[in-house]
Amino acid sequence: MKVIPPIAKKKPKKLIVHDDERVDDYYWLNEREDKEVLAYLESEKAYYEELTAATKNFEKELFSEMKSRIKEDDSSVPYKHNGYWYVSRYETGKEYPIYSRHKGTMDAPEEILFNGNEMAEGHEYFSIGGIAISPDNKLAAFGVDTVSRRQYTIQFKNLETGEIYGDKIEDTTGGAVWAKDNKTLFYVKNDTVTLRSDKIKKHKLGTAESFDEVVFHEKDDTFGTYVYKTKSKKYIIIGSYSTLTSEYQILESDNPDGEFKMFSKRKRGLEYSISHFDDSFYVLTNKDKATNFKLMKVGEDTTASKYWEEFIPHREDVLLEDIDIFKEYYVISERENGLNQIKINRWDDTESYYLPFESETYTAHVGRNPDFDTDTLRYAYNSMTTPSSVIDFNMRTQTKEVKKEQEVLGGKFKKENYISERIWATASDGVKVPISIVYHKDTALNVNTPVLQYAYGSYGATIDPYFSSVRLSLLDRGFVYALTHIRGGQYLGRKWYEDGKLLKKKNTFTDFIDCSKFLIKKKYTSPAHLYAMGGSAGGLLMGAVVNMAPELYNGIIAAVPFVDVVTTMLDDSIPLTTGEYDEWGDPNDKKYYEYMKSYSPYDNVKPQKYPNMLVTSGLHDSQVQYFEPAKWVAKLRELKTDTNLLLFDINMDAGHGGASGRFEALKEVAKEYAFLLNLEEKIE
């Protein structure tokens, strides 16, 4: 018997901006607490469960397969900080990490700081974040979220007695910074409606939150704020940020009741970040049209931008990404032609060299290095065929020690069985777009080969080619995985990002489509076997692509997709909206309104054939509200002219990141893979 899909009621609402009228038939789905809305969402969930009933056993098989590759009793590589070695570890069968430490050496007795499994009992969702240890090592501030809306409650634990203090601070980012006195804490307060991080407050241990002083209020609703301590521990820093502009204020950590001093006032379009060493600050900035950033130096007393002096000049072909500071060395993270580079330099200029990397599809980045007085640099390395390694590199002797390589259990995985390469597609405007691909050596590349094409393409976020043991479940069944480095990311430098945002946003979508056409033209696959996937802003990409070129794909996975661009960007009560104007444009300005309306997936659904589609969401999502994909699915059901699958899997307990447990999250991936493999008829 044919299962009838849910049909949402149409309740037309006129939305008029710039004398332009849009009619939203499904605007009513915005009411999260409305019984009719919840009933509709439950009907969609039931429809999804019914149509996927035949693949449930296969999902379980995939889940078991993925889980079997993961070392259950795993632990992190210990790092040293302020006399203690800190470790997070998992126990067999448990979902959440245990945070512990050892005093002096790893041979010392284990002190358990937090057991996430015990703390998560009774909660559908649980996240602990922002653990901050006091300078005297006796206290810990920590944040807990049990809703998945990224609103953390900060509490305090006495690490000597185990006592949880009565102090509770609601609606925060979870992170906090201790002053040197071990009793004063600076933290970030979120607006309860928009979730914008808008205040830095100061808490004195043992007092009620109502007594906490606001030390900074970010009143510009296009900015957010945060607080951190320099690696030198000398300064507490308040940062303000928007997409295009940044600003910092500084205060000595031994003077918590003093006044923060402005580092350099914000100037629209001027981005900078600061690191402290000795008697100077080092400033990574795009000042004076340094598109790919340069490094400047300035003294502690006169920090305004007019005093900055060049330390590392701007380069047209190299993106300067970060600096890490040690007592005798500074380490520069760069990106050239899409590839990560790590350069080590002595402060006395007697030595400078790059770490050697040979592959063309690798990922390398500096890891956690809280220790200042050390010759050891910790970095991570992996590629699409090589599991992630944590490596300690002695900067003095130039020798390295692999502290840990990710174990892939089960005995079946061998690096040499997989092939990875970087290929280049030509976009419609002639620009070359890189694609990192990986596949099993026994997979023949032809028109019958299934390919999963993935991309993100927003905010300058770069998705580097990385190893995934979970992905092996696709590769071992004959799939090719293609990671497309489209404009809107920063893979090929800052200009790559600038050319995929605001009034150039459509480059992101056409790059993805042109990469698909390239894969088809070169006979890596064909439209009958090409699949696409993206999440959040990558879900916007999926929505735009299926409107523009649905004929290229057999299946689409749009995870927590941002698809109702115009309406969301006009609603400044929605979390993240105002801070996004520099990414998408402000639709209160007619030119941006008309441009985003021209690509907004929800506004451009039309009567045509669409691929098979799986759309996911979380009821408590604070980043992409559940009603965006809900409305989109309802409109697709109304207008699409095909009989292909359209599934909407909404998690009624989770938010943007899905389930919180490490294995529960795998169940969601198993659903996605089962969807793809079912379409390819590769279910055993």
N, C-alpha and C positions, 0 to 999 in steps of 0.2 A: 504494500500500500504506500502511495506517495505521501511523504511528509510535507505538510503545508508550512511554509515559513511564516514567521510572525509578520504582521503588517501593522506598522505604527499608525495611529490616527493622525490625520492632517488637521492642524489647527493654525491656519495662516496668521503670521505676524508680519506686519509691514515694518521694514527697517529703512529709514530714509536718511541718507547722508549726502551732502554736496548735491542736493536735488536729484539724487539717484535712488530709485526705490528697488529694494530687494525684498522678496517675500520668502520668509523662512517658515515652512510648514511644520517643522519639527522643533522649533525653539522651546516648546513646552518641556522637552526632555531635560532642560537645564535644572529642573527642580529636584534636587537630590533626595529630599525627604518625602516627596509626593508618592502616595501609595500607587497611583496609576503608573508613574514612572518606574517605580521599583518592580511592579508587576510586569511591565513590558521588558525590562532588563532580565527578569527571571525567565520570561518566555523565550528570549533570545538564548539564554544559557541552556534552557531545556532543549531547544532546537539544535543547538550545537552538540549537546550530549547525545541526542538521538541519532544525528547524522554521522557521528564519529563512533558510535557503539561498536561497529564492526572492526575498528582499528584499536580498540582499547587494549586487547591482549598484546598487540604489536607495540603499542606505546609502553606497556610494562616491560616488554622485552628490550626495547631501546633504553629505557631508564636503567634497567639492570645492567645492560651492556656498558652504558656510560659510567655508571657508578662503579662497576667492577674495575675500571681503569684508574680510579682515584684511590690513592693511599688514604685509608680512613683515619688511621692514627698518625696523621701528618703533623708537622710542626714547622714553624718559621725558622729561618736562620737567626740566632740570637744577635742582638745589637747592644752595644754598651752605651750607657748614658748615666752620667753622674754617679759612677761607682757601682752600678748594677747592670746585670745582663738581663734584657727583657726578651720574652718569648711568647708567642701565641701558638696554641696547639689544639688539635682535635682528638677526640677519643672515638674508637670504633663504634659506629651506629649512632653517633650523636650529631646534631645539626649545627651546633653553635660552638664558637671557639672558647677556650679557656686561656685567660691572660695571666701570666706569672712572671716571676723574676728570681734572680739568684744574686746574692751579694758578693761582689768581688770576683768570683770565678763561677763557672758553670758547675763546678763540683760542690758548691755550697748548697744547702737545703733549698728546695723550691718553696717560694712564697706565692700562693695563689691569690691574685688580686681580684679577679672576677671570673665566675663560672657562668658563661652565657646560657648553658643548658638549664641550670637551676633557675636563673633569673627569667628565662623565657616561659617557664611553666605557667599554664593557664592563659597564654596569649596566642592568638592566631598569627600575629606578627610581632617580631621583636628585633630591635636593633640597638646595640650599644655603641656610642661614638664619642670621640673627643676626650679620651682618657688623658688627663693631665696630672702629672706627679709634682708635688710641691718641691721647692728647692732643697728642703731638708729631708726629702724622701719619705716623710711620715704620713702624708695625706694624698688622696687621689680625688680629683673632681671628675665626674663622668656624666654623660648624657644618655637618656633612655627614650626610645620612641616605640610605642606599642600600637600605633595606628597606621603607620606608613605614610604620614603626611609631612615628614621631615620637621616636625615640631618636637624638640627634645626637652625633657625635664632634667635639669642638672641637679645632681646630688653629690654628697661628699662622704668619703669613707676614710676612717682611721686605719691605716695599714698595719699599725702595731697591735690594735685591739680587735679589729674587724668590725667595729661599730659603724653603722650608717647614721650620720648626723641628721638632725631634724630639718636642716636647711633644704628648701626645695625652690628651684627657680624654673618657672614654666615658660613655654613658648620661646625656646632658644634654638640656635643651630647645633647645640650640643658641645661645642668646643669652648675652651676657656684658657686663660693665661694667668699664671700665678705671678704676683710681685715677689720681690726678694724677701719680704717679711713673713712669708708662709701663712698669711691670714687674709690677704687682699687678693681678690680675683676679678679680672676683667672678662666680660662675656658679651655675646651678641644677642640682642633681643629681636624677635621677628614680629612684624605686624600680624595680628591674629586673622585678618581677612585676606590681605594680599600675600602674606608670608614673606614680604620683602624684609630683608635684614636692614633695619633702619636705625637701631640705637646700640651704642656701646655703653654698658652699665658697669658699675663697680660694686662688688659685694664684699662685705666684711663678714668673715666666718662667725657664725653664732647669732647673726641678726636675721630678721625677717626680710623677704624680698621687698616689701613695701618701703623699707628704709634705703634701698639701693639707689645710688646716685647715678643720674644720666650724665656721663662725661662727654658724650658726643651724640648728637641727633642729626642723621643724614636726612635733611628735609626735601632734597630734590628727589622726586619719586622715580626718576630714571636711573638713580644710583642705588647701590647696595653698599654695605660696610662690613668689615671684619677686623679681627685683632689677632696679633701674633707677637712672638718674642724673637729677637734676632739670635742667630746661632751663637754670637758672642755673649749672649745673655745680658748685655748691658742695657738694651732698650726694649720697651714695649711699643709696638707700632699699631696705629689705627690706619687701616686702608679704606679708601672709598673708591668705587669702581663703577664704570658703565662700559658698554662695549668699546667705546673709543677713547675714554678719558680716565685718568687715575690721579689720586692725590693721597698723601700720607701725612700723619702727624706722629711725633715721637715724644717719648717720656722715659727718663732713666728708671730702670726697674727697681732701684733702691729708693725711689721717691714716689711711691704710689699715690700720695695725696697732692702731688704737684700738678701743674698745668701742662697739658700736652702742647707741644710747639709744632707749628706748621713746618713741614719739610720744604714743600714747594707747591704753591697754590695751583689748583686745577686750571687747565686751559683746554678748551674743547679740541679734541684731536690729539692731545699730548698724552701718550701712555708712558708710564715708567714704573719700575719696581726697584726696591732698594735692599742692599745687603751691607752689613757693617763689619769692618775689620780694622783693628788698631785704632787710629784716630781719624778714620775716613769712612765715608759711605761710597759704595759702588752702585751706580745707577744704570740699569738696563732700560734703554729708551728709544723712541722713534723721533726724538727731537730733531728739528731742522730737516724734515723729510727723509729721515733714515728709515725707509720702508721696512727693511729687514733688521732693523735695530742695531744699536751700537752700545758700547759700554763707556760710561763716564765716571769720573772720580770727583769727590768734593769733601771738604773738611767738615767736621762735626758742628762747627759753630755758625757757618754761613752756608746753608744748604739749598737756597733758592736756585732755580734753574740757570739764572744768569752767571752763577759761579761754577757750574759744572765744566770740567775739563776732560777732553777726550782721552780715553784709555785704550779702547779697541775701536778702530774706525768702522764705519758702515761699509758693507760690501754688497754689491748688486746681486751676486749669485750665491750668497751664503746667508741663511737665516740664523741669527744669534738668538738662541732660545732660553738659556739659563746660565747662571754662575753658581758654583758651590765653593765655599771658602773654608780653608784649613789654615793652620798656623804657619806652615811653610809653603803651601801651594794654593793656587786657585784653579778650578776646573771649569772649563767652558763647554756647554752643550750646544752643538750647531747642527744645521741640516743643509746639505748641499745635494742638489739634484734628487731630492726626496729621501736621501739616506742620512741616518743619524751619525754624528761624529762627536767624539769626546776628546777634548784637548787638555792636556795637563801642563801647567806652567808653574815655575818657581817664582815666588815673589821677588827674589833677588836677580831674576832674569838670566840665571846661569843655565837654565834648561827649559825646553818646551818641545812637546811631542804629542802625536795623536795615538790613541789606542788603535791597533790594527784590526780591521774587520774586512772580510773578503766576499761574503755572499752579497747578492743584489736584492735579496728579499728579507733582510734581517731587521730586527728591532733591538736597539741598545739604549739604555737610559741609566742615568745615575740613580742609585737607590737611596736608602735611608742612611744618612751619615751625620748623626747628631754629635759625634765626638769631634771636637775642634782640634785638639792636640794629638794628631795621629798621622802616620805616613800612609795609612790604608784607605783606599777609595773602594767603596762597595758599589758595584753596578750590576745590572741585569742584562741578560742577552737571550734572545730566542729568534727563531725564524719559523716559517710556515711548516718546515720539516724537522725542526730541532726544538725539543722541549726547553722550557725556560730554565736558565741557570742563574744562580746568584754567585757572583764572583768577587773575591777580595783581591784587589790589585795593589801591590806595594809600589807606591810612586817613586820611592828612592831607588829600589833595586830593579824596578820594572819587571817583577815576577808576579804571577797570579796564582791564586788558589781557588778552585771551584768548590765553594762551600756546600752547594746543593744543586743538583739537577732534578727537575721535576720527574718523578717516577711515573711511568705509564705501565700499570700493572696488567696482568693477563698473559704476558709472554708472547703476544702476537705482534706488537709494534716494533718495527725496525726502521730507523731513519732512511736507510738506503732504498726502502720500498716506495718512497714518495718523491715526486718531482715538483720543484717550485721554480718559477721564473717570473720575470717582469716583462710584459709586452706593452706596446704603445698603440693606442687607437688615435685616429685623427678626428677631431670634433668638426662640426659643421662650419666653424669659422677658421679652420686650419690649425688650431692649437692641438698639440700632442698631449693625450691624456694617458697616464700610466695605469696599468692593471697588474696587480700581483695575483698569480694563480698558483694553485696547488692541486695535485691529483695523484692517485695511485699509479705506479709505473705500469700496471697491467691494464689501465684504462685507455682504450683507443679513443683518439680525438676525431670525431666525425659528426655528421648531422644527427646521429641518434644518441649522442652523449648528453646526459643531463648536466646542466650547469646552474649553480646557484650564484647569482650576482648580488653582491652586497655593497652598500655605501651609506655614508652619513651626509657629509657635505654641507655643514653649517658651523657657524661660530668660530671658524678657524680651527676647529678640532681635527686633529690628524689621526686617522685610524691606521696605525702602522701594521705591516704584515706580521702576524703573530701566530704562535702555535696554539692549537686547541686539541686536547685529547677527546673532547666531546665531538668535534667535527669529524673525527675518524669514522664515526658511524655513517656519515655520508660518503666520505672518500672511499671507504672499503666496499661500498655498494655501487661504485662506479660514477659518483658525482665528481665534477670539477667545482672547486670553490674559487670564485673570482672577486677579489677585493678591488673595487674601482676607486681611484684616488681623484675624484672629481673636484672641480672648482667650488669654493665655499669652505673647503678644508684648507690646511696650510702645508700640505705635503711638498709642494714646490715653491715654498716661500710665501711671504706675506701678500704679494700681489695675487697669488693663487686664491687667497681668501677674499681680497678686495674685489676680484672679478667674479665672485659668486655670492654677493650680498646686495641688499637694497635694490636699486634699479637694474642690477645685473644678475639678480637671483635666478633668472631662467637659465643661465649658463649651467647651473647645477643640474637641472633637469635634462637639458639637451645633451650635456656631457654623458650622463648616464645612458640615455637612449642611444647616443652615437657609439658608446662602448658596447651596448647590446648588439647594434647593427654590425659592428666590427667582429664580434665573436661569431655571429651568424655568417657573415661574408667569408671569414677565414675558416669556416666549417669546424669550429670548435663545438658547435651545437646547431640547433634550429629552433624556430618559434615553438614547435611542439614539445621541446625539451628544455626551454630556457625559463628559469625562475628568478624572481627578484625579491629582495628582502631589505627592510630598513625599519628603524624604530625611532620614535619621538620626532625630532626634526627630519630624521631619515624616513619616518612614516609619512611626513609631508611629501618627501621625494617620491614615495611609492604612489601617493594619491595623485600627484601631478603627472607621473609617468603613465599611469593607467588611463587617465583622461586623454593624454596626448598620443600614446602609441600602444594601445591595449593589444594590438595584433602581434606584438613581438614576444608575448609571454604566455606560458601555459598556466602559471600560478604565481601569486603574489602573497607575501606575508607582510602585513603592516602592523607593527607592534606599537602600542600606545601612540597612535599617529596624531600629529598636529595638523589637522585638515580643515578646520573652520577658521582660516587665517584672518579674514576681514573682521568677522564678528568678535573674535577673541581680542584682536589688537585694538578694537574700539572700546573694549570693556576694561577700564583701568582698575577694576576691583578684583580681577582675576590674577592669581599669583604669576609673577614674572612679566606681566604685560608691559608696564612702563619701562622696565629695564631692557626691553627688546627693541625699542624704537630704532636704535642704531644698527640693528641687525636686519630688520625687515622694512623699516620705515614707519612713520607715524601716519596712519590712515586719516587722521584729522586734516592732513595736508592732501589736497585732491590728487596730486600726481602720484603719491604713494598709494592712495586708496584705489585709484584706477589700475595701477600696476599689479598690486597684490590681488585685486579682484580678478584680474586676467588669468591668474594661475591658481588661486585658492581651490583646492580639490573639491570642497563641498559646494562651492558656487559654480563649479564647472562640470558637475555630473550631468550627463546628457543621455538621451536614448541611443545606445550603441551596445555592442557586445563587449563584455569585460572578461578578463581571465578568471580562473578559479581564484578565490580570495579567502584568506584567513586574517581576520582583524582581531587584535587583542587589546584589552584595557583593564584598568583596576578602578573600582568604585571610589577609592580614596586617593586617587592620583592627584598630587598637588601641582604637577608640572603640565601635563596635558589632561585637562578635566575629562572625565569619562564621557560627558555628553557630546564631545566632538566626534569620536568614532561612532557613538550610538546614533547620532543624527546622520552621519555619513552613510552608515549601513542602511538606515531606514530609507534614505533618498536613493541609494543604489538599488535597493529592492524594488522601489517604485519604478525606476526608469530603465534599468538595464534590459536588454532585449535577448539575452542568452539564457541557457538553462545550466550554466556552470555553477559550481559551488560558491556560496557566499556565507561564510561562517563568522560569527561574532562570539568570541570567548571572553567574557568579562569575569574577572576575579572579584567577587563581592567582598573579599576581606583584605585585599592588598592595594598598594599604590603603584607609583611609576616604575619601581624596580621589580615588581612582582613579589613572589614569595621570599621570605627572609632566610629560611634555612638553606644550607649549602646543597642538600640533596633535594629538597622540595623544589628549588629552582630548576633542577635538572628535569623534573616532570614537565615543566612548561616547555623546555627545549624538545623533549621527547614528543610532545604534541605537535610542535612545528615540523619536526623531521618526519613524523608519521604522515602529516598532511602532504608533504612533498613526495615521500616515497610511495604513498598510496596513489598519487597522480601519475607516478612513473610505473606503477604496478610492480614495485620492487619489494612488496611485502611477502616474506616467505610463508 
